Amino acid sequence: MIRCLQLLSAAGRGVLLRRGPAPPAPHRHVHCSECAAQCAARLDTEGRADGAEAAEPDGSLSYTEEEADTILHVLNTAPHSELAAIKLLRGKRAASIVQYREQHGPFLDLRSVVSVPHFQHKITVKVFDSILSPGERDAQKERRPEGRGRFIKPDVPTERLQATESIVSIVFGIKKMAWAHVGRSMTVYEWQQQEWFRFMKGPYFAHVYLEDVSAAVSQLPQADFYVLEKPGISMQNSSLFPVMLHMRTVEAMLYAMLSGQRPADGGHRVLSMARSSVGKHFDLMVGESRTSGLDIAKQLLTNSAAQEQPRVRFPPDSIFRYRNHLQPRGQNRNEELCDALLQAIAFYELAVF
């Protein structure tokens, strides 16, 4: 039996050897994943370019010569405060336009505005339309006055906010209370802090809060509004309950001491502003957490001395002193001082202008 299998196996090999050449195998493409990705990206880029050309065949913005002159006049001559009054130019965009003018001179055509940081084609067109139709922008503002309620409590009528001449922005923590007195012209009249040494050390004494908070309040100047930072402390972390209790106690005392006699119209003089709203305005949020504003405060000081139309102005004789306050000393980074300034700027840019 085994011999028969061996003979059949040898015969099979002979048959295989006597066969003609095998038919050619069908052609197959060998794909490289990296090359395929590059080709797809190139095709996608070309497709977007073709779509852009189709959407804008002449490569120009469709405005008459008179409209273009009006837009360029506003962008080339308006100070930072007027630019920030345009909704889409609040925050970084208004500052970017002023900085671009100082570095490159006036805008020569509408197309050059797209070269400014934080500007894209769609946003630029909306800004131009807003400049040409200020009445429509004001009407939209009147139709949506409740938008300020998202970050300012209690609610205040729009006309009172827009009539603001000066505010005192207050930020407090466990060891310090800082404040910035800022006028409507974005001039910093006063910027300082008061240190606390007796809070959250040993047993709780109500008279300690009364004495220390009263001492700090006695140094605050008069203003139309006192804006307090609304601390965002999670209730889920029970270990932070003593800190939350301290913050709420100080907040309630400041409301009571600064309100004084209410105006005849019953309006509020003390407001709270969400800490996260200020963080979003200055791009300081990382997820639900807010990062330090120290670098931004330093840059604002530098710009006040270097730019003709800075975002905020400091008295020339106080810039060196303020800069010295912002120098970190160990763990003492004066975060409350920085936050008080940023909160004042955000209040004006979001609620007043």
Secondary structure, DSSP 4 states (H G I P E B T S, - for coil): -HHHHHHHHHHHHHHHHHS-PPPPPPP-PPPPHHHHHHHHHHHHHHHHHHHHHHHSTTSS----HHHHHHHHHHHHH--HHHHHHSGGGTTHHHHHHHHHHHHH-S--SGGGGGGSTT--HHHHHHHHHHHH-HHHHHHHHHH-GGGGGGTEES---HHHHHT--EEEEEEE-SSEEEEEEEETTSBEEEEEEEE-SSTTSSS--HHHHHHHHHHHHTTPPP-SEEEEEE----TT-GGGHHHHHHHHHHHHHHHHHHH-SPPTT---SEEEEEHHHHHHHTT-EETTEE---HHHHHHHHHHHHH-SS-SSB--GGGHHHHHHHTS-BTTB--HHHHHHHHHHHHHIIIII-
